Amino acid sequence: MTDINTRFRGLLQRPYEPTFVPKNNGQLYFDVPDTYLTDHYRPFGAALQNRFGTNAQTRIPLPNITAPDLAYADAVSRRGGFSIFHPSHQRVASQLIELFLEQSNPDALTAMAVFVRDRVNGPLFQYALSVALMHRTDTRDVEIPSFLELFPDRYVDPAVFPQLREEGTLVDQGDRRAIEIPMNFTASDRVDEQRLAYWREDIGVNLHHWHWHLVYPARGPDRIVRKDRRGELFYYMHQQTMARYNIERFANGMPRVVAFRNFREAIPEAYFPKITRSSDGRSYPARHPNETLSDLKRVEDGVIVSIADMELWTTRIFEAIDNGFAQSSSNQRVPLDNDSGIDLLGNIVEASTLSVNPQYYGDLHNNGHNILGYIHDPDNSFLEGFGVVGDNTTAMRDPVFYRWHQHIDDIFVRHKQRLPAYTGQDLAFNDVAVDNFEIQLNKANAPVNILLTFWQRSQVNLGTGLDFGPEGNLFATFTHIQHAPYSYRIRVNNRAGDTRRGTVRIFFGPKTNERGQTLPFREQRRLMVELDKFTVTLNAGANTIVRRSDQSSVSIPYERTFRNVAASSLTQNEAFQFCNCGWPNHMLLPKGSPDGIEYDFFVMVSDFAQDRVEDFDENVNCNDAHSFCGLRDRRYPDSRSMGYPFDRFTPGTIGSLLDFTKPYVNMLVTPVKIRFTNTVIARA
């Protein structure tokens, strides 16, 4: 597996350096036959081998192959932008993924990937090969480099790169200093939305969004798209992101996001991203204040969609929700019921290839990203590419991403509103009572129910993403929010006479809005954030459960979000292979405030007999962030609706979270204060 890891990680590095240039700091060389070389380099084949192929420790021989027809890939410019929201780009990516999947073994895949690599768009190649590697049984444990490692230009102030090149060129590797990536470099404090820049522009959050879409592509061969409850996961991952973002807004004195549902109104929020694509030296275009959408007529790019199209698709989706059924392509009624309705709706709204009627319900979600991403040049008059919201690797940086996804979430809420409220039978767990619930920092004598957040300075290695840059590590430091590690302590009394199994579900939610006003339960319920979910065995009598925050079923640790650093400092082990889908653990909690903001922490123990789908071990590789990412090649490990018990509307008599929990001894709410210290602490 080391050889497979080495060769494919090498192919994904420095995507615009030709494959014949040694990889892995000069230690890996692909023995590229002349027939693989592009027209430009083929006349120099022998000279290139003599120049580059002499000192590498590992050489990968390549057989002669039949050249594939890659004409379809010309739809994505070699040096231009690539977006999974773009219809023509989706089609090209799907064909390229299929080409990689159909190769008979890793050696054949290596040869085909080498041939393709220097002929197609760099991010397209990275996306298609990464998806194929993840979904092939013989390459599934290859460590996919993060997008930060491959394309750091998407996340870093461009001013950092000349400093990195200077340091790498002039200073020996052991003496190189880390270059600091500035915080909040996209706007001044005069812009209200800049208060949330540390959250929107967090590298880990954006890598999470990129990686989730690698695991759950909307388009492609059916065998990689058709995953258990993928439409519902699309809904739930984005719903939880929106809940977290709104909670963070409250902590910064900002109101909830206003949904962008009227496609003809001006957008007051501007965004000037200040990031540059290294492939062509072009900056991501800005969106100025109060711009309005226009019909998208990018004929050369194959992106044509009107505002009227968007409105019509929305109306048809609303009609399906209100009628309780969707109309399939074969004119059959497909019920949007309790069991599978949200999954069907998720695929319709995202417009994955699993949509029951893509011609009728259209491509709402993806074209929302497109029409917003091209707002500055809707007819290509000025030959400008898409803005950051038109690219899934950068979309979460832009405030309008959240306005668009608030609208998407409101569509799903319209469906959820039609479903009956949970009954006592749905919520109770007879003979099981939660007697106490406390949260405490993992240090001696820490007070209970007080959590701490602060700034942390961390390092990333950007060397493998700098095409034609100096060899060796090139480290940059960045500052991000972090929390002190903590644990949940739950005391559960099993009043039955025998052993029971239960599912512990932990959420938190805001008690108040940005003005300090108490939130009614109908609003708080939509903002409840899942922190953890795990199975326990309850012996008869008293049980004490201790669970660390870093064991969360939602998040992954820093080392896996930024896995290039882990790869350079840790030995190879199973824990770091493929398991990179999940919310970044450093963003598990909201920032809070210096005086402390009090949140409601909720715990529930539900009946595992009703929850069970199939047994799994969360400690086994890749199972730990299953709430957001499911399980590889297995069914989603919870029979309940995602977000249970907060995904359904409740009767009007329930005015608070305490009203909701009062009838059920298997639930408990604890107020917890989160205090922010405006101090920067370096990662150990």
N, C-alpha and C positions, 0 to 999 in steps of 0.2 A: 504493500500500500504506500510505503514511503516513495517508491519510484513513481507511482501514479500521482500522488500528491505533488511531488516535485515537478513533474512535467506539466500538469495542468495549471498549477499556480504560476509556473513560468510563462505559460501561454497567456495568462490573464494579466501579467504585469506589463507596465509601460506600453499601453495598447497601441500607441502610434510609432513606436520603434519597430523597425522590420524584424521579423522572426529570426533572421540570421544573426542579429546582434545578440551576444550572450546575455542570459538572464541570471537571476539570483546572484547579483553582485559578481557577474562574470564567471560563475561556477557551472552554469548549465548552458549547453550549446545544442541546438537542433541542427542536425546534419542535413540541411535543406538541399535537395537535388535541384539542378537547374530548371527542371520542369515546374517546380513549385514557385519559382521566382516570378515576380510581376514583370511586365514588359520593360519597365525602366531598369531593373537590376539584372535581368537575365544575361545581357552581354558581359557582365562583370563577374559571373558566377565563380570562376576559379580564383580570381583575385580576392573576392569576398571571403572565400573559405580560408585562404592563406592568411588573411588579415585578422579574422575573428575566431577561427576555429582551432587555435593552437593551444591555448592555456586552460581551457575549461576542464574541470575535474570530471564532469558527467557529460557524455555525448549521447544524444538520442538519435539513432539511425532512423531514416524514414524510407519506406518503399515507394516505388513508382505507383501512382494511382491513376484512375480515369478521372480526368478533371470534371467536376460537376458544373452544370449550367447555373451560374449565379446571376444571370441577367435580371432576375426579379429583385435582387438586392440593390440595384441601381436606383430604386425608388427612394432610398435613404442615402443622401450624399455621404461620401466617404469621410469628409471632414465637417459635416454639418451636425445638427442636433438630431437626437433620437428620442421619441416619446412613446411609451406604451399606451397613451391616450389617443394617439394619432391612428386613424383607421388603416391607412396604407402601411404605416410602420408595423402595426399589429399583424397584418397579413404577411409581410416580409419576415418578421420574427417567427411567426408560426411555421413558415416553410423552412427556415433555418434550423429551428428546434427539431423539426421532423427529420431533417437531414442528419443531424447529430445523433438523434435517438436510433436511427435505423442502422448505424454502424455496428458491425458484428461483435466487436470487442474493444477494450481500451486502446490497443495499438492502432486499430483501424480508425477509431475516433481521434486519436492524436494526429494521425496523418491528415485526416480530413480537416481538422481544426487548424492545423498549420497551413494548409493550402488556402483555407478561407480567410484566415486572420488578416492578411495584408491586403485583402481585396474588398473588404466591407467596412462599414462604419464601426468605429471602436466601441462605443457603448452598446450598439446593436450586437456585436460579437460577444461582448461580455455578458449581456443579458441572455442571449440564446444559449451560449455554452454553459453558463451557470445553471439555467433551468434544466438543460439536458443532463448535466452532471448530477444534479439533485434527484432526478427522476429515473435514472438508469440504475439497475441493481448492482452493476459492477463498478460504478463510480460514485455511489451515493454518499460515501464517507470522505470524499475529497473536501478539503477545507477551502471553501469559497472565500477568497479575499473580500473584505468589505469594500463598498464603493468608495469610501474615503481613501482606502489604500490604492485604488486604481485611478480615481478621478478626484483628487483633493481639491481641484479648482471649483467644484460644486459647493464647497463648504467653507472656504478659507478666503480671507481678504487677499486680493491679488498682490498686494504690496509685500506679502510674506515670501513669495516665490523667488524674487531676485535675491533676497537675503539668504534663502536656503541654498541657492545655486552658488552664491559667493562663498558661503561657509563650506559647502561641499567641495568646491574647487580648490580653495586655498588652504584649508585646515585639515590635518590628518584626522582620520575617523575618531580616534580615541580622545581627541582634544576639541571636537566640535561642540559648540553650545547649541542649546535649543532656542529656536526663534519663537517669539510670543505672538500668538494670534490675538488681535485686540477684540475685546467684547464690544457689542453694540456699535458696530462701525457703519451701520446702514442708515442711521438718522440721528438727529439731535434730540435732546430731552424735550424740546418744544413740541414734538409730535407725541400725542397721547399714546398711540399704539406702540410706541417704542418701549413703553414700560414692560411689554411682553416679549421684547426681542430676544432676551436670554432664553425664553422657553421655545418660541417658534423657530429660532435659528440654532437651537441646540443640535449638535452634530449627531448625538445618539438618537434623538427623536426622529430626525430625518433618515438616518440609517434604518431605523425600525420600519418606517413606511416603505422604503425601497425593498427591504428584505421580505416583508410580508407579501408584497406583490410578486416577488420571485417565487415564493412558495405557493401562492394562489394566483397564477396568471389568469386573466380574464379570457384571453384568446390563445389558441394553440391546439395541438393534437388533443383529442378528447380524453385520452388516458392521463393527461397531466392536468386538465381543467376539471374533470368530473371527480371531485373529492367530496367526502361526506360533509354535508351542511356548509358548503363553501359560501353560498349566498347569504346564509345567516351569519357566518363569520365576517363577511364583508360589512354587513349591518353592524354587528356588535363591536368589532375593532374600531370602526369609525365613530360609533356612538360613544364608546368609552373615551376615545380621544377628545371628542367634543365636551363631554362632561368634565374631564380633567382641565381642558383649556378654560372653560367657563369658571371653574373653581379658582383657577390661577388668576383670572381676571378679577374676581372678587377680592382676592388677597392683595391686589395692586390697585384697588379703588376704582376698578373699571366695571361697567355693566355687562350683562350677558351679551353674547354675540347676537346681532340682528340678522335673521335669515335673509339670504338674497333670493327672494322668491319672485320679485317683479323684475323681469329681465329688461325692462325698458327704463328703469330709473337709474340715475347717476350713482356712481360708486364713490363716496367721499374719501375712502381710504386710499392713499397712494402707497406705492412701494418702489423703492430704488435699491435693487439687490446688491449692486457693486460686486458682482462675481463675474468672472470671465471664463469662457470655454477655451481650454488650452489647445484644442484641436484646430481651431481656426482663428483664435485671437479675438473673437467677437464677444461682447458683453451681453448678458441677458438684459433685454430691454426693460425699461422702467414703465410703471403705470402712474400717470399723473393724477392729482386730485380731481374728483368729479367727472371722470371719463364715463362714457356710456357705451354699451354694446352696439355693434352693428352686425348685420348678416355677414357670415363668414364665407368669403368667396376666394379661397386660396386654391385656385384651379391648378397651379403648378405643383402644389403640395398634395392635391387630392383631398383637401378638407373643405367641404362645402356644407354648410348648415345655416339655417335661418333662425331668427328669433321666433318666428311663427312655428317652425319645426319643434323647437324646445317647448313652446307653450302647448302645442298639440300633444306631444308625448306626455307632458305632465298631466294634462286633462285626461288622457286615456288611462294613465296609471291610477289617477284618482277615481275614475269610474270603476276600474277593476277592484280597487279597495272597497269602495262603497257598495258595490254589487256583491262582494264576497267571492268573486271568481274572475280569473283572467281568461282571455280568448286565445287559444293556441293557434299555431300556424295551420293546423288542420281543422280549424273552426270548432274545436271542442271546448267545453267549459272545464277549466282547471280550478278546483276550489282552493281559495286562500284560507285554509282552515287552521285550527290551533296547532296541528302537528307539523305541517310543512309549508304553511302559508308564508312565513317570514323568509324561508329559504328560497322559495319561488320568487318572491318579491325582490329579494336581494339580487338575484341573477337578472331579473328584468330591469331593475333600476341601474345597476352597474353596466348592464348590457354585456354580460359574459356570453360565451357561445352556448350556455345552458339556458338562455332566455327562451321561454315557451313561444315567443312570437316577436323576434327582433324587428321584422318589417313593420309591425303595427305599433309596438311600444318604443321603438327607436333606440337611441344610444344616448340617454339623458346624462348620466353621470360623466362619462368620458368626454362628451361634447361640451359639457359645462366647463370642464378644464380647458378644452380647446378654445372655445369662444371667449373665455376670460383670458387665456394665455396669449391670444392674438388681438386683444382689444386695441392695441396701439397701431396695428397694421392689418386690418381685417381682409384686405384684398391684395396684399403683397405689393402695394405700390412702391414701398420703400425697401423691399427685399430684406425685411427684418424677420428674424426667427421668433419662436415663442418665448414668452416670459416664463418666470420660474414656476408659476402655477400650472403651466402646460407640460411640466416634466415631473414625474413622480419622485425623482431623486431630490428635488428642490422645492416641491409644491408647498410643503408645510412651513416654509419660511415666510410666506405671504399672508397678510391678514385676510385677504379675500378667500383663501382656501377654507377658512373656518366659517365665513359667511355662506359659502357654497355648501359646505357639508352640514351646516345647521339646517339649511333647506332640505338636503337629502335626509337628514335625521327626522325632520318634521314629517316627511312622507311616510317613513316607517312608523312613526308614532300614530299617524292617522289609521294605519292598519291595526296597530296594537290596541287602539282605543275601541275597536269593534269586538275584541275578544272579551269573554267573561272574566270577571275578577277571580282571583284565586279563592278557593273555598277553604274552610277549616281543615278539610281532609288533605288538601294540597299542601298546606303549610305546617300542620302539626306533626310531631313525632312523639307518639304516645309513650309515656313512662321515661322520657329523657328530658332533663331540665338543665339549663345553663344557670348555675348558681352565682358565678362570678366571672368577670372579664376585665383584665387589666393589661396595660401596655407599658413596657418599661425599657429604657435604654440598657444596652448590654454592658453595664459597668456597675461596680459595687456601689450600693447605697443611693442609686439614682432614684429620684422621686417617680412615683407612678403617674402614668397618663400625661406626661410632658415629653414631647419629642422635639428634637433640635435639627435645624437646617443651617447651612452655611455655604460659602463658595469654596470650591475645590479646584486646584490647578493640577491638570494632568498632562501627560505627554502622549503624542502619537508620532509614529514613524511615517513620513510622507515620501520617503526615498523611492519606493517602488512605483509611484505615480508620476514621477517627473521624467517625461520622455527626454532622451538625450541629455539627461542630467548626470551628475557625478555618481560614482558607485558608492555603496555603503549606506548606512543609516543617516537619515536627515530628520532630526526630531523637531517638532513644534509643540509648544505648550498652549493649552487653551483653558479657560475658566468656565466652570459650569456649576449649577446648583447641586447640592449633595445633602444627604441626611445622615445623622449618626445612626449606626445599626441598632436595632431594637428587637424585642421579642413580645409575642402575645402569650399571655398566661390565662388559660380558660379552665374553669372548674365545672365539670359536668357530672351530674348525678344520674346514673342509670337505675331507675326504680324497678325495672323488670328483674325477674329472677335469674335471667341468663345473659350471656354476652350478646351485645348488639353492635352492628356496624353503622356508622353515621358519616355524613359528609359535612365537614366544617366549612362554612362560607363566611368570609370576612369582607365587609365593605366599609367605606367611609363616605360621608357627605357633608356639605356645608350646612351650618345652622342658620346663617344669615347671608344677606346679599352684600353688595359693595357699600351700601349705606348703613349696614348694621341692623337692618330690619329682618325679623325672623321670617324664614321661608315657610310658606304653607307646604304641607306634605305633597300636594300635587306638583309643586315645582321641585322640591327637594328630591322626590323619587326619581326624577329624570336625571339628577346629578349624582346619584349614588355610584361610586366607583368601586369596582371589584379589586381587592388587594390580594386575596388568596383563596384557595379552595383545595381541600385535601381530605382524604379518607382516614377515619380513626376506628379503632376497635375499642368499644366501651365495655369494660368489665362491670359486673353487678356492683352497685354502690358508687362511691366517689371516685372520680377520675380527674387527674390534673394533666392538662395538655400544654406543652410549651412548644412554640413554633417561632423560629427566627424569621426576621423580615427578608433575609436573603434567600429563603426557601420559597418565595412567592411563586404561585402558579401562573402569574401574569408576566413577570419580568425575568430578564437574564442579567448576569453580572457584567460589570464593566469590561472584564477581560474578554468576554465573548462579543459584546457590542463593538469593541475596538480590537479585534482579534489579531491584527498584525503585530501589536505590541506583545500580546500573549505568545505569539509564535516565535518572537525573537528572544523571549526571556524564560519560557517554560518548555519542558520536554513534551514530546508528542504524547497525547493520551486521548482516549475516547471522548472525554468530556468536552473537548473543544471542536469536535467534528460535526458539522451540519447544524449544531444546536444554536443557531444565531438568530432565530426568529423569536421575538419577544420584546416587550416594553423595556427600555433601559432602566436598570434598577436604581440608578442615581436620580431618576425622575419619578420614583414610586410615590413620594409624598409631595403635596403642594409646598410652596415656599413659606407660608405663614407670614408672620410679621414680628418686628422686634418686641412688641408687648405680648405677642402670642394671640393666635386666633383659635377659637374653640370649634372643633368639628365633632360630629357624631360618628363614633366607631360602632359598627353593628356586627354581631356574630350570630350565627344560626347553625344549628346542627339538624340536618334533614335526614330522612330515612334512606340509607344506602340501598335498601331493597327496591325503593322506587327510583333511585338515581342511577342505578347500575346499568351500564351498557355492556361492558366486558372489563374484566380485571386488567389492571396495568400497574406498573411500578414507576412512580414518578421519579425515582432515583436512577432509573435506567436512562441511558443516553437519549437526549432530545425530548423527553417527556415533561420537562419541568415547567415550560411556559405554555402548557396545553390550553389554558383558558382563552388565549388569543390566537394560538397557532394550531390547535388540534394535535393529533398524533400522526406520525408518518405512516402511511399505508394502513391506517386503522380508523375505526369510527370515532367520532367525537366522544370523549369519555364521560359524558353526563347526559342523561336522558331529558333533563329539564331544559326549558327554554333558556337561551343565553341571557344573562341578566337576572334570572330568577333569584329572589322573589320580587324584584322591583321593576320588571319589564311590563307589567300589566297595570291598567288603571284600577283605582280602588274606589269604594263607595264614598259619597260626599261626607259621610259621618266621620271619616278618618281624617282628622285635621293635622296630625303630627306623626312623627316616627314612633313616638311612645304609644299613641293610639293604635298604630299598626301592630306593634309587638305585644301589647298588653294581654291579649287572649292566649298567648303562646309561651309556655315555659321553656321551649327550646330556642328562644331568641332572647337577646339582651343587648342593650345600648349603653355605651360608656362615653361620656364626654372626654375628649383628649385635646390638649392645647399644643399647638405647633409654634415654636418660637424660632425666629430667624436671627442669626448673628451675621452682621455685615463684615465678615472676616474671611480672608482667603487663606486656605490651608493646603499645603502641597500634599499630593498623594504620596503615601509612604512607598 
